[in-house]
Amino acid sequence: ALDVTGIRRARYRGLPKVRLQHAFSATAINIVRLDAHWAGQPLDRSRSSHLTRLSYKLAS
């Protein structure tokens, strides 16, 4: 979610604008999650570390 919304880096300067950006980003993520839930296809929540993904690549 972070890479989709770009929430790691604020686009704006100033705390009020950054707070607003984070609120909009959180709302967008929640809407995407609700849509996936209502469609009967919850989002894939499995996460793996970079090292684990790398080991899978090397094994194949």
C-alpha positions in Angstrom: 0.0 0.0 0.0 2.8 2.3 0.7 4.3 2.0 -2.7 0.8 2.5 -4.4 0.0 5.7 -2.5 3.5 7.1 -2.2 3.0 7.7 1.5 6.6 7.2 2.4 7.5 10.6 1.0 5.2 13.5 1.4 4.5 15.5 -1.8 3.9 18.7 0.1 5.7 20.7 2.8 4.0 21.6 6.0 2.3 19.4 8.6 -1.3 20.3 7.7 -0.8 19.4 4.1 1.1 16.2 4.9 -1.7 15.2 7.3 -4.3 15.8 4.6 -2.3 13.8 2.1 -2.0 10.9 4.5 -5.8 11.0 5.3 -6.6 10.9 1.6 -4.2 8.1 1.0 -5.6 6.1 3.9 -9.1 6.6 2.6 -8.1 5.5 -0.8 -6.5 2.3 0.6 -9.6 1.5 2.6 -11.9 2.0 -0.4 -9.8 -0.4 -2.4 -9.9 -2.9 0.4 -13.7 -2.6 0.8 -14.2 -3.0 -2.9 -12.1 -6.2 -2.9 -14.0 -7.5 0.2 -17.4 -6.8 -1.4 -16.3 -8.5 -4.6 -15.4 -11.6 -2.6 -11.7 -11.4 -3.4 -9.9 -10.1 -0.4 -6.5 -8.6 -1.1 -3.4 -10.9 -0.8 -2.0 -10.1 2.6 1.0 -12.4 2.5 4.3 -10.5 2.8 7.8 -11.8 2.5 11.1 -10.2 3.1 13.5 -9.2 0.4 15.8 -12.1 1.4 13.0 -14.6 1.2 12.0 -13.5 -2.3 15.7 -13.6 -3.3 16.0 -17.1 -2.1 12.9 -18.2 -4.1 14.5 -16.7 -7.2 17.8 -18.5 -6.7 16.0 -21.8 -6.0 14.1 -21.7 -9.3 
